[in-house]
Every structure is written in C-alpha cells, then in structure tokens.
Amino acid sequence: MAQILILVGTESGNAQMVADALKPVLESGGHAIAVTDKAASADDLGAHDVLLVVCATHGSGDIPTNIQPLAETL
C-alpha cells in the first residue's frame, strides 16, 4: 500500500486533531502513515507516495507559521 505523509499546519491544534483522526482510518486500509507538523524537505516528500496537507487558518485567513515554507515552495 501507500506511504502517506500528513503535514499539519496548525496554530491552536485543531488541524492536528483532524490529522490524528485520519491516521487510524488510513492505517486500517493498510497504508503506512507519518504525521508531522515540522517543515518537510524535498527528500521527505520524495520518500512518500502521497502527501496530505491538513491546514487551518487564523486571523484573517493567514496560514500557520510552520506550514509557510511549504506554501511558499508550492
């Protein structure tokens, strides 16, 4: 099955709760899941078959600080 990386962008923890809820659902389908709120490198992305981004907004639709490098890269 797939190697899935879930990147979490969160300020208050709500997106983390969503990612944590997704993990066992995907694992039950036989997938290997990694969940992180750390900045991911190109090597991290290349080591996985699927990238899921779970990201909240805050303020006036701003993205969380920890996910800004990925957003700028994309």
Secondary structure, DSSP 8 states (H G I E B T S, - for coil): --EEEEEEE-SSSHHHHHHHHHHHHHHHTT-EEEEE-S---HHHHHT-SEEEEEE--BTTTB--GGGHHHHHH-
